[in-house]
Amino acid sequence: MSRAHAETLPPLADAPEMFGHEFPGFTALYDYWRSVRNGKKVPYAADFDLLALTNWLPDMTILDVLSVEDVIWRFAGTTIVERMGHDPSGENAFKTQAPAMKSRTASAYQLATCPHQPCGAVARYTNHYSTGREGNVRSLYLPLETPAKNYSRLVALTFREDATTLAEPIEYTLTGTKILSIDWIDLGFGIPAEGQ
């Protein structure tokens, strides 16, 4: 479907209450995502300008969801790089994914980017950083449409939720050692059965 023939969709509701006042960047990302939607189910990736969210850029990531187990870090903001201890851009996200949570994470990426029922998600999870620090983070994920249509893209904004604790230093940061919750966001097409 060309941009000139984009479908007409009802406007989305204001930012969900789950964002809370302590994470104003979530509302900024959601509102900007809505503003570039232009009648599509999800915005075109080419229409999504990260520089429109300069204040939140250090905490943003972009992931290319190529297949169930092939999710590539396309971009990682400077705060993300600093916390992880290296720049993951170009790497498969599952390189740093805690093995016990890999299946649940892969499923969440697939559900969020489903072409028939795209949805957003707020995920709360624990990371074990290479420095030995452990801490909970909260991420908002929203889907984008890519021109090739043979893969999908997610834009995410992540904030550290609370103080970190100390554990053993490890070679590579492990993301999602515990998945505390996934709250699905209805973008006008319902939410996955597992989120109901």
N, C-alpha and C positions, 0 to 999 in steps of 0.2 A: 504494500500500500504506500503510495507516495505521500509526501508531506502535504501536498495540495488536497489529498483526499482523506485526510486524517478523520477518524471517527469522532463524533460528538459525544462527549461523556459528561455526566453531571459533575459539578464542582465537588471537590473533596471537602470534608469537614475540617475545622480548625485542628491544630496539633492535638494529638491525644493527651489526656490527662496524665498518662503514664510517664510522660517526659519529665514532669515535675519542674519546680522552679530552680532546682539546683543544677540543671543541665540546660541552660538557655540555648546552647549551640544546637541541640536537637530540634528545637522549634525553628531556628534559623535555617537549618538544612532542610527540614520538611517543607517550610514555606517556600524556599527557593526551588526545591524539587517540583512542588505544585505549580510554581510560576512558569516553569519551562516545559510543562507537560504538553501544552498546545493541543489539547483534544485527543492525545494518544493515551493508551493504557499506561505507558510509562514514558518518560522523556527519552528522546534520542540522546545518546552519549555525546554526540557532537554539539548538542545544544546546552550541555551542562558544563558551565565554566567554573572550575575550581576557584579562580581568582575572585569570583563574586562572593566567596566565603572566606576572604583573606584572614579574618579574625580567628577562624577555626581551622585553617589549613594545617597547622602543625599536628593536629590530632585526627587528621583525615586519612583514609586509605581508599584505594580503588582496587577491586579484585575482578579478574576476568575468569568467569566460570566456564571452562572449556568442556569439562565432563565431570562425572561424579567425583573422581579422585584427582582431577587436574584443575586446580584453582590457583591462578597465578597472581602474585602481588604486582599490580601494574604501577602503583604509586603508594608510598608511605611517607607521611609527614614527619617533620624533624623530631617531634616529641615521641612519636611511635618508634622511630629509629633509635633514639636515645634510650628509651626504656628497654627495647629488645637487645640492644648491644651491637647491632649491625643493621645495615640497610637490606631489607628482605626483597626489594624490588627485583622482579624477574624470577624469583623463586616460587616453587609450588608451596602454597600455604600449608599443605599437610606435612611439609618438612619440619615445621615447628609445632604442629598439632599434637597434643598429648594423645598417644595411641588409644587409650581407653575411651576417648570422646570422639574419635575420628568418624565413626559411623553416624553419630548424632549430628555432628557439624556438617558432614557431607549432605545429609538429608535436609538440613536447614537451608543450605545454599541452594539446593535444587528446588525446594518449595518456594523460596523467595523469588526465584527467577523463572518460575513456571510460566510459559507464554499464555496459558489459558486462565491462570488465576494468580497473577503477580501480587505479591504482598510485601509489606515491610515487616521489620522485626526489631525489637529491642531485646538484646541478649545480655545477661549478667553472667560473668564467668570469672574464674581465677586463673591468673598467669603465674608461672614460676620463671623468673628472669634469670639470665645467665649469671648475674651478680650474686644470686642467692636470694634476692628479695622475692616475696610472694605477695600478691595483692589482687583484690577484686576490681574489675573494670565493668563498665556498661557501654555497650555499643548500639548505635542505631544503624540499621542496614536498609537501603532503599535500592530497588532495581533500576537499571538503565537499559535501553535497547541499543544494540550494536548494529551497524549497517549490514554485516555479513549474515546475520540471523542464525549462524551456526554456533554461536556461543552467546552468553549473557554477561552482564557486568553488574557489579554491586558497588555503590558508594557507601562508605561507612564513616561515622564519627565516633571516636572512642574517648571516654574520660575515665581516669582513675577514680574509683568510687570511695576509697578509704585508705587509711595508712597501711603501708606494707609491713610485713613481718619478715624476719630473717630465717632462711633455710640454707641448705648447702648450695654453693655455687655449682653451676652445671655448664657443659660446653655450649649448648644452644638454648635459648629461651624456649620454653614450652608454653604454648597458648592453650587456653581451655583445659587446664588440668581438672577443673570441675566446672560443669555448666550448671549454674544456679537456677536460671530460668530463661525461657524464651517467650516473650509476649508478642503475638502476631498483630500486625496493623492492617486493617482492611483498607485497601486502596480503591475500593469500589467493586470488587469481584469476590468478596468473601475471604475467609481465612482457611488454612489447611485444617483437615479433620482433626489432626493431633492438637490443634490450638483451640478447639471448641470445648 
